[in-house]
């Protein structure tokens, strides 16, 4: 069973409200050539697109490979809520992890919301963002939990964008007597998920990210710094990484990379977070499209240098 195509047509967005109300980007081509990059990102959902965009904004050469279309999966068809905090309420988190760690987790959530809003503003992403989320409650016995949550957010986290709603308040907002109370969080919000994903893809493309759709990664192979590795313009490059289409990705091993950095303190600052990659389309035979410098010996035992030139 192939979960990527079981319910969907390859390369086509599902027939949905989100798809019918989104202005799509022109289709990105699939990978058909050998390329080198600093970082190869696998997957074109929110996480992949945001990662690629952030790296490109910091000057890295990034390639993103997506099996279907950008924002095709859950990123383009979720509920669109930009919620506060974590999946657990701060009351539950505090009981399990203590106040200090609860504050840390809360701050992570706040930073995530800010990142979304900042990205929307910076890249002019038209995704119908609107502030405010109501948590509506059907059972009166659960209302004390809402009161406690609102109180702790204000006292422990200095969060004043949420308020408790009694039955009269929530009825006046929603126009129904079905709910007995709840909370209104104006620091949270809602957006059109597919428009946001497409906006991230456009921003990534404009920032220099090379995006390839219908380029499914079948396998990731771990590489090594020592052996099939060359240093080009001060940065390590994988000499045999492969990827894309029906493809393989080979990456520099993390431990070996850190060991490499440790032995080159003069360049550690500039390449501390830079992992190298080499992507190869599935329909091409292995080619010598990389730079490989290594020392070998000829039949007379004399040292010789083998060099191959990068495309």
C-alpha positions in Angstrom: 0.0 0.0 0.0 1.3 3.4 -1.0 -0.1 6.0 1.4 1.0 8.9 -0.8 -1.3 7.8 -3.6 -3.9 5.6 -1.9 -6.5 8.4 -1.7 -5.0 11.0 -4.0 -3.9 11.4 -7.6 -0.1 11.9 -7.9 0.8 15.5 -8.5 -2.8 16.8 -8.1 -4.3 18.7 -5.2 -7.4 17.1 -3.7 -10.8 18.5 -4.8 -11.5 20.6 -1.7 -12.7 24.1 -0.6 -9.0 24.9 0.2 -7.8 24.0 -3.3 -10.7 25.8 -5.0 -10.1 29.0 -3.1 -6.3 29.1 -3.5 -4.3 30.8 -6.3 -1.7 28.1 -7.0 1.9 28.6 -8.1 3.0 27.3 -11.4 3.9 23.7 -11.1 7.6 23.1 -10.1 9.4 20.6 -12.3 10.7 17.3 -11.1 14.4 16.8 -10.6 16.1 15.7 -13.9 19.7 16.7 -13.4 22.5 16.3 -11.0 22.9 19.2 -8.6 24.9 20.1 -5.5 23.6 22.0 -2.5 24.5 23.0 1.1 21.3 21.5 2.4 18.8 19.2 0.8 15.3 19.4 2.5 13.0 16.4 2.0 9.3 17.3 2.1 7.4 20.4 1.1 5.0 20.9 3.9 5.1 23.6 6.6 8.2 22.2 8.2 10.2 21.6 5.0 9.2 25.0 3.5 10.0 26.9 6.6 13.3 25.2 7.1 14.3 25.8 3.5 13.2 29.5 3.7 15.1 30.1 6.9 18.3 28.6 5.6 18.0 30.5 2.3 17.6 33.7 4.2 20.8 33.0 6.0 22.7 32.5 2.7 22.6 28.7 2.3 22.1 27.0 -1.1 19.0 24.9 -0.5 17.2 22.2 -2.6 13.8 21.0 -1.5 12.3 17.8 -2.8 8.6 17.1 -2.6 7.0 13.8 -3.6 3.6 15.4 -4.6 3.1 19.2 -4.7 4.1 21.7 -2.1 1.7 21.9 0.9 0.0 18.8 -0.5 -0.6 16.8 2.6 -1.7 17.8 6.1 -0.1 21.2 5.7 -2.6 22.2 3.0 -5.7 20.6 4.5 -5.7 21.1 8.3 -8.1 23.1 10.4 -5.9 26.3 10.1 -5.9 27.1 13.8 -2.8 29.0 15.1 -3.2 28.0 18.7 -1.4 29.1 21.9 0.7 26.8 24.0 1.0 23.0 23.6 -1.4 20.2 23.4 -1.6 20.0 27.2 -3.0 23.0 29.1 -0.4 24.8 31.3 -2.2 23.5 34.4 -1.5 19.9 33.3 2.1 20.8 32.2 2.8 22.4 35.5 1.7 19.3 37.5 3.8 17.0 35.4 6.9 19.1 34.7 7.0 22.1 37.1 6.6 25.8 36.5 10.1 26.4 35.0 9.7 23.8 32.2 6.1 24.8 31.7 7.2 28.4 31.0 9.8 27.1 28.6 7.2 25.1 26.6 4.8 28.1 26.7 7.4 30.4 25.3 8.2 27.9 22.5 4.5 28.1 21.5 4.5 31.9 21.7 7.6 32.0 19.5 5.9 29.7 16.9 2.8 31.9 16.7 5.0 35.0 16.3 7.0 33.2 13.5 3.8 32.5 11.6 2.6 36.1 11.9 6.0 37.5 11.0 6.3 35.3 8.0 2.8 36.4 6.8 3.7 40.1 7.2 7.3 39.9 5.8 6.4 37.9 2.6 2.9 39.4 2.1 1.2 36.0 2.4 -2.5 36.4 1.7 -3.9 33.5 3.8 -6.9 35.1 5.4 -5.3 35.3 8.9 -7.8 36.4 11.6 -7.0 36.8 15.3 -9.1 35.0 18.0 -10.0 31.5 18.9 -12.9 30.4 21.1 -12.7 27.2 23.2 -16.3 26.4 23.7 -17.5 24.0 26.5 -20.6 21.9 26.7 -20.3 20.7 30.3 -20.7 22.9 33.3 -18.4 20.6 35.4 -15.5 21.5 33.1 -15.8 25.3 33.5 -13.5 25.5 36.6 -10.7 24.2 34.5 -11.1 27.1 32.1 -11.1 29.6 35.0 -7.9 28.0 36.4 -6.2 28.0 33.0 -7.0 31.6 32.3 -5.9 32.6 35.8 -2.6 30.7 35.5 -1.8 32.1 32.1 -2.2 35.6 33.5 -0.3 35.1 36.7 2.5 32.7 35.7 3.0 33.7 32.0 1.9 37.3 31.9 -0.5 36.4 29.1 -3.3 38.9 29.0 -4.8 38.0 25.6 -7.2 35.4 26.9 -10.3 35.8 28.9 -12.9 33.5 30.5 -16.3 33.4 28.9 -19.4 32.6 31.0 -22.6 31.3 29.5 -24.0 34.8 28.7 -20.8 36.0 27.1 -20.3 33.0 24.9 -23.9 33.0 23.8 -23.7 36.7 22.8 -20.6 35.9 20.6 -21.8 32.6 19.0 -25.5 33.3 18.9 -26.4 29.9 20.3 -27.3 28.6 23.8 -25.6 25.2 23.1 -22.4 26.1 25.1 -22.2 26.9 28.8 -18.9 28.8 28.7 -15.3 28.6 27.6 -12.5 31.0 26.8 -11.6 33.6 24.1 -7.9 33.7 23.1 -7.1 36.8 21.0 -3.5 35.9 20.9 -4.3 32.8 18.8 -5.9 32.9 15.3 -7.0 31.1 12.2 -5.7 31.0 8.6 -6.3 29.3 5.3 -3.8 26.5 5.5 -3.2 25.9 1.8 -2.8 29.6 1.0 -0.3 29.8 3.8 1.6 26.8 2.5 1.6 28.1 -1.1 2.8 31.5 0.3 5.7 29.8 2.1 6.7 28.1 -1.2 6.6 31.3 -3.1 8.7 33.0 -0.4 11.2 30.2 -0.4 11.5 30.3 -4.2 12.0 34.1 -4.2 14.7 33.6 -1.6 16.6 31.2 -3.9 15.4 27.8 -2.8 15.3 25.3 -5.7 12.0 23.4 -5.4 11.3 20.2 -7.2 7.8 18.6 -7.1 7.0 14.9 -7.9 10.5 14.1 -6.8 10.1 11.3 -4.4 12.9 10.3 -2.1 13.1 6.5 -1.7 16.2 6.2 0.4 18.6 8.2 2.5 22.1 7.0 2.7 24.5 8.1 5.4 27.8 9.5 4.2 31.1 10.2 5.8 33.4 13.1 5.9 36.5 10.9 5.6 36.7 9.1 2.2 34.4 10.4 -0.5 34.6 14.0 0.6 36.2 17.1 -0.7 36.4 20.6 0.6 35.3 23.2 -2.0 35.4 26.9 -1.3 35.9 26.1 2.4 32.8 23.9 2.7 32.6 20.1 2.9 30.8 18.4 -0.1 29.5 14.9 -0.4 31.1 13.2 -3.4 28.5 10.5 -3.8 25.2 11.7 -2.4 22.2 10.7 -4.5 18.6 11.8 -4.5 15.2 12.7 -6.1 12.5 11.3 -8.3 12.7 7.7 -7.4 16.0 8.3 -5.8 18.4 8.3 -2.9 19.8 11.0 -0.7 23.2 10.7 0.8 24.2 13.1 3.6 27.3 13.9 5.6 27.2 11.9 8.9 26.6 14.3 11.8 29.4 12.8 14.1 31.9 12.9 11.3 30.9 16.4 10.4 31.4 17.6 13.9 34.8 15.9 14.1 35.7 17.6 10.8 34.8 21.0 12.3 36.7 20.3 15.5 39.9 19.8 13.4 39.4 23.1 11.6 38.7 25.7 14.2 39.5 28.5 11.8 36.5 27.6 9.7 34.2 26.3 12.4 32.3 29.5 12.9 31.4 29.8 9.2 30.3 26.2 8.6 29.1 25.0 12.0 25.6 24.4 10.8 26.3 23.7 7.1 25.6 20.2 6.0 26.4 19.3 2.4 24.4 17.3 -0.1 24.5 16.1 -3.6 21.3 15.3 -5.4 21.0 13.1 -8.4 18.0 12.4 -10.6 16.8 8.9 -10.7 16.8 8.6 -14.5 20.5 9.2 -15.0 23.4 6.8 -14.6 26.1 7.6 -12.1 28.1 10.4 -13.4 31.4 12.1 -12.5 29.6 15.4 -11.7 31.4 16.1 -8.4 34.8 17.2 -7.2 36.7 14.4 -5.6 40.2 14.9 -4.4 42.0 12.0 -2.7 45.4 10.6 -2.6 46.2 7.2 -4.1 49.2 5.3 -5.4 50.1 4.1 -8.9 51.6 0.8 -9.9 55.1 2.1 -9.0 53.9 3.0 -5.6 54.3 6.7 -6.3 51.7 9.1 -4.8 49.3 10.5 -7.3 46.2 12.8 -7.1 42.9 11.9 -8.7 40.7 14.9 -9.5 37.2 15.0 -11.0 35.5 18.3 -11.8 32.2 19.5 -10.4 29.5 20.5 -12.8 
